[in-house]
Amino acid sequence: MVGRRCFVVNKMLVKVVATSGLLAGFFQAPMAPPMKLGLWETTSSTTMQMPGMDMPPRSMKIRSCATAESWSKAFGQSRQNKDCTPVNEKRTATSYSFDLSCSSSKATGHVEMDFGSGSTGHGSMHMVMNAGGKEMTMDTKWESKYVGADCGSVAPGTPEILQ
């Protein structure tokens, strides 16, 4: 059961990191993306801690394609998620942070991201959740950089895992 939950958490992590640029639009009114549209490369590092389990840190590098359509779609899907509620939201033209509370999974967390230049971004996520009756903590940090306007073979919504 714990292995299945770790798989689900890792799958969620890929989605979070792949759409880190799109997350800035979650839970708020549609607006222009705070970053350039096109191909992005993101490097992340995640640590997970659970009593009785030694989980080594995991690093990941992916490429994702941000388009106006994927930006709008991410916003629409986030509004449909009734399980997780953002609170304590803080926004600027280039940054966004919020606390997150998910009722069915009893997960809580904090997310911060910044796209100061529009061609680079960084952020972090701290989540605490219940995994098989044990508390699990997951911390992720990521750095993103704009690669170019042409996404090549990377389709929007389908990140390419590089490592």
Summary of the structure (lengths in Angstrom):
residues: 163
radius of gyration: 15.5
end to end distance: 26.1
largest distance: 45.8
contacts: 476
relative contact order: 0.26
helix: 21%
strand: 47%
